[in-house]
């Protein structure tokens, strides 16, 4: 793609990066076939190629974002299916990140949209606040239907419907600690506690720590670690995201220096994609660039790390698993085979649902901010999963689990919970009682 940025514009390293990404696009349109919003809406401006044109026009002309570009960028799920499809290697992820930062700096959103986004940014990254908000949601749930009648309040209705009826108690495994290896020590890792996941489903990290320690891996939950920053990063709140990244880089660097780390384990793939990008996010920070790159290199999805431990092949469990490959895992991190191979080795029959490349519509806060599109994608995903007639659904991202679980009666369980169970751990709490072994 030909660009016309001025030398003055290109002196800004962020603009220079955007320009180099834009120049790789050859207008081929392969991305449109795998873009969930284009497949759903059929609007060229809701495809990666269409958004690239809008971003180019906005940045080249150095103008503030307008209603049109905000509408279509906001509809982007950042699922990154387009990057898997693109034959030219267009780095769409960092281009759309740059566009969102520009929007945040130059566009004044409508009042209710502003308030909703501010509330999400102030609540979701903080487990204590999030836990309280979920408990209060029970009071507001009866009014969800009324909120649906007002367009500006639809995100509030979506929030109330997504909130679980019961909030599990806080887990001891979320507290700073060192969990010693129960067998001959073969490694030492840190594990991300995160923000939303330990509130919604603390059993996920409990299972990961249980399995890893039985396999001889020491697991550290460092003091001071917090939200990875993905939520605010995708809102274009650059400084808030970078502050989260710096805090975690400091925490994990200290853990490296105190006893060494073989990996930083992440059980929420959306977080993993962002942590693996810390090196890029902080590349211009002279104090953090090197440390952030080191942290990013150590970040591993839990299934990536488990695949290096040569888990034994187990007898058949007699259960069929539909494996949902989270976009952040298959497109963002390019981790596709490890989860399925681990589940097969653990004795499960694994099936790939049709259209597995398409997003379920969760995408962080997308199912709150874009509830209509999200619901259509969710229903399409659930229909494809149910075609495989599984006993269980496995996934590696809490957002996907919540989204899919809201529209099906089939139990949705994290991959690591199933692996822990298969190798001597506790039965996952999310399993339906109808599932018998």
N, C-alpha and C positions, 0 to 999 in steps of 0.2 A: 504494500500500500504506500503510495507516495504521500509524504508529509511536507508541511510548509511552516515548521516552527522557526522562529527567529533565533539568532545566536544568543540574544539576551534571555529568551525563554529556556534555551538548552543549557544555560549556565546553572539552572536549578537542577540538581541531580535527580529529583523525583520526576520532573518533566522529561529530562533526558532518558530516563528509564522507560517512561511511558512511550516516548517517541520510538525507541528501539523495538518495543513490543509491537506497536502499531505497524511498523514497516515490515514485519514478518507476515502479516495477514495478506493472503492473496485472493480474498473474496470467493473462495471455492464453495462455501456453503455446506461443507460436510458437517459442520457443527450443528446445523439446524435439525438434522435427523435425530440427534441424541439430546437436544435441549428440551427439558421437561416443559418449560413455559411455551416454547414455540409449538411443540407437539400438542399441547393443551389448548392454546389460544389461537395459533395460526397467524400471529402477527409478526411480520419481519422485525419490527422494533423490539419484540420480545424474544429475539434469538441473539446468540453471541455476536453474530455478524452485524445485526442491526444496532446492538448496544455499542459495538466498537465504532461504528460510524458516528453515533451520538457523542461518544466520549471524545473522539478525534475532533469533531467540530467544536465542542465546548473548550477543550484544552488549547487547540490551535488559536482560537480567537480570544483566549484569555477571558472568557466571559463567565459570569455567575451561572450556576445551574438554574434551569427553569422547570416549570411544572412537567413538561414532556419528558425531559431526561430523568427527573426524579421518579416519575411514575414507572418508567421502564427499568431503571437500575434497581429500584426497590423491589420489582418483581423478580429479579434475578435471585436464585436460590444459593448461588455460589457452590453448586453441586460439583462443578468442574468436569462434568461429563464431556464438555466441549474440548477440554485439554487432552483427554484420552483419545478423542476422535481426530483432532487437528493434525493434518499431515505436515504442517509447516512449523510446528512447535511454538505457536503463539502462547505466550505466558498470560493467559486471560486472568488468572487469579490476582496477580499483582497489578494488572491494569484496572480491574474493577475495584480493587482496594484503593487505588489512587483516586479513582472517580468518586468513591464514597467519601473520602477525606475532603475532596474539593467541594462536594455537595454540602457536607457538614459545615464547612467554613463560609460558604457563599449563599446558602439557601435558607430562608426562614420558613419552616414548616407550619401548617395550620395548628392552632392551639392544642386540640385534643391529640393530634399525632405527636406533637412535641411532648406533651405531658406523659403520654403512654410510653414513649421511648425513654424519657427521663426516669420514669418509674422502673422500667425493666433494667436499666443500667444501674439503678441504685439498689435494686433488690436481688436480682438473680445471682450476681457474682459473690454474694455474701450469705453463707449457709444459715446463719442465725436469722437474718431478715427474711430469707426465702422460706424457712420453716414456719415462721410466724405468719407470713403472707398466705401460705397454703392452708393454715388452720383458719384464718379469717375468711378464706374463699368459701368455706362452708356456709357462712352467713349470706354471702352474695349470690350463691349458685341459683337460688329460686328466681332471681331477677335476670338471668341470662337471656331468657326469651324476650324480655322488654328491651334489653340492650341491643339485641339483634335488629330491632326495628329502626335504630338510628345508625346510619353508616359510620359515623365517627366513633361510635361505641362498640362496633362489632369486635374489635380486638379485645375489649373487656369481656365480652360474652365468650369468646374463644378461650381466654385465660381461665375463666371460671369452669368451663367444661373440661379443660385439660387437667385441672387440679384434681389430685386423687382424693377420694372420700376419706381415706385414713393416711396419716403421715407416720411412717415407721419411726421408732425411737432412734436417737443418735447412737452411732456405733462407737465402741471403744477403739476400733481399728482406724477411725478417722483422727484419733489423737496422736500427737508426736510420740514416736516410740521406735525402738529397734526390735524387730521380730527375728529371733535367732533361727538358724537353720536346724531342722529337726533330724536331718541326716548329715552325712559327711559334707562339709561345706564345699560348694562348687561355684559360688558366685555371690556377689553383693550388689543389690540394686536399690534405688529409691523408687517410690511409687507416688504418683500424683493422686492426692485426695480429691482436689477439685472443689466445685461449689454446688452445682445442682444435683449431681449424681449421688453424693453421700446423703442427701436429704431424701431424694426420691427412692433410691434403692441401695442402701448401705451394704446389702449382701454381695454386691458385685466385687467390691474391693476386699471384703472378707474372704470371698472364695479365692480371689487371686493370691492373697497373702497366705491363705491356708495351703493352696496347691504349691506355691513357690517354696515355702519353708519345708514342706514334706519332701520336695525334690532336692533339698540341700542348698537353697538360695536364701541368704540373709536379706531381709526386706526392711528398709529404713523409711519411716514416715517423718520427714524433717520438720523441725519447728519453723514456723514463719511462712511456709508455702501457702499459696492461695489460688484464686481463679487464674487460669492461664491467659485471660484477656481476649479470648476469641469473641465473646459476645459483643463487647464494645468495639473491638477491631472491625467487625462486620457492620457496625453502625457508623463507621467513619470517625470514631472518637480516638484519634491517633495517640494523643498524649496519655490518655487513660490506659489504652492498650499497652503502650510502651512502658508505663509505670508498672503494670502487672508483670510484664516480661522481665523487667530489670529486677523486681523483687524475687521472682522465682529463680532467675539466673544466679543471684547472690546466694540464695538458699542452697541450690544444688551444687554450686561451686564450693561452698563450705563443706557439703557432704562428701564431695570428691576429695577435698584436701584432708578431711578427717579420717577417711578410711578407704577411699577409692570407690568407684562405681563402675560396674560393667554395663549398666544401662539405667535409663530413667523410664520406668514402666508406666504406660498410660492405658487405662481401660475404657476411656471414652474417646472414640476416634476423632470426633470433632476437635477435641483439645489436642490430640496428637498431631493433627495437621498444622495447627497453629504453633505448637512448641517446636516442631521440626522446622518452622519458618522463623524462629527467633533470630537465627544468624542473619537472615535477610532483613528482618524488621529493624535490627539494631546495627546494621552494617556501617552506618554513618556515625555511630557513637564511638568515639575513640576510647572511652573507658570500658565499654561493654562489648564491642564488636567481636573480639577474640573469645571472650568468655561465652558469649551467646552462641557463637559458632560451635564451640565445644559442647555446650548443652544440647544443641540441636542434633549434633552427631550421635549423642548418646540416647536420644529419645527413641523409644521403641513401643509399638503397640504390643500389648501383652502376648498376642499370638505370634508376633515376630520373634519375640524372645523365647517363648516356649518351643518354637520350631527348632531352636538351636540346642535343645536339651535332650533330644532323642527319646521322647516318651515311648514306652512300650506299646505294642499293639494289643488291644484288649478284646475280649470276647464280645459278640454281638449283644447289644442292649435290647434289640427288638423294637426300636423306636425310629421313626422316620422324621428327620429334621429338614425343614425348609430353611435354607440359609439366606438371610437377607444381608446383602453386602452393602453396608453404609457407604454413601457417596464419598465421605471424607476418608474412608479406608481404601476403597477401590480406585477412586479417581484422585483424591488428594495425596494419599500415601503410596498408591500402587501396591497395596497389600491385597492380593486376591486369592491366592491358593492356600496360604498357611492356615487360615481358620478352618477351611473345609477339610484339608488333609488331617489336621489335628482331630477334628470331630470324627472322621472316618476311622482313624487309628484308635480312637477311644471306643469304637464299637457302634457308632450311630450310622444309620443310612442317611446320606445327605443328598438333598435335591436342590437344584437351582431353579427358582421360579422364572417364568417368562419375563422378558423386559427387565431383567435384573439390573440393567445399567441406569434405569430411570429412578429418580428421587422419590422417596415416600412423601415428601412435602413437609417434613419436620424442619430441617435446616435452621437450627438454633431457635430464633424467635419468629421464623417465617410463618409457622402455623398460628401465631398470634396476630402478626401484623398483616398477613395476607390470607385470612382464613378461607375464603372461597376457593382460591386456586389450590391451597394446601389440601382442602377436603377432597377436591377432585383427584389430586395426585394420590392421596391416601387410599381412596376407594379403589382406584386403578391398581395400586400396589397390593392391597389386600385381596382383591379378586384374583390377581395373578398368583399370589402365594397360596390361596385356598385351592387353586387348580391342582396343586401338587399333592393334595390330601395328606398333609403332614400331621404328626402327633404333636409336634412342637415347632416353634419358630425360634431360630437363633439369630442374634445380632450382636454387634460390637459397639453400639452407641446408644446411650440412654435416651436421647431425643427420638431416635427411630423406634425404640422399644415402646415409648410412651405413645407415639403417634400411631403405630400399627396396632398396639394393644387397645386403642380407643375404638377400633372398628371391627374387631374379631374376637371370637370366644376362644380361639386357639391360644394356649399359653405362649408368651413371648419371654425368652430367657436369654441372658447374656452368655456368649460362647464360653467364657471362662468359668461360669457357674456349672455348665454342663461338663466341662473338662475336670473340674475339681470333684464333682460328683462321681464321674467315671473312674477316677483314680483314688477313691477312698474317702472323699470329702462328704459333706452334708448334702442332703437332697435340696435342690434350689427351692426357696420359699415361693417362687412364682409359679411353680408347677401346679396345674389343675389336679384335683384329687382323682379325677377320672383316669389320669395317666398312671398305669400300673406297670411294674417291672417284675 
